[in-house]
Amino acid sequence: MLKLHFKDSRQAPIWLVEERFTLGQDKRNNLVRADAGISAFHAEIRQDNGLYYGDRRRLISQIY
């Protein structure tokens, strides 16, 4: 599992347990953020055989 931490501590960390996790402004994302600079489908993190892959459609500060 991967734990998603928020650099500004705006919310508690989230454990990513699904094979696919999405972030963006659209309500179909796993994590919905209406912040400026976040697009409708901003980023996707995928897990495959214990390895995590990020698809950053727009720039995100960091993916750990």
Phi, psi and omega in degrees: 000153179242140180251124180266118179255146178260120185304325181265006178059029181292338176206164181296153177302154181240129173278128178267106184251343179277161178290338181224131179226128181240153181225137177168185182278338181290141184294348178280354178284156175294320178238116181260124178231127180259027182284152174300139179090355177258125180274174182303314176234085192282315185205157177223137174241127181242146177245131179218114180054042176083359178252146183248135181236133179254137174245097182266105181284334173222162185296130173241144182311301182204145168241123180261000000 
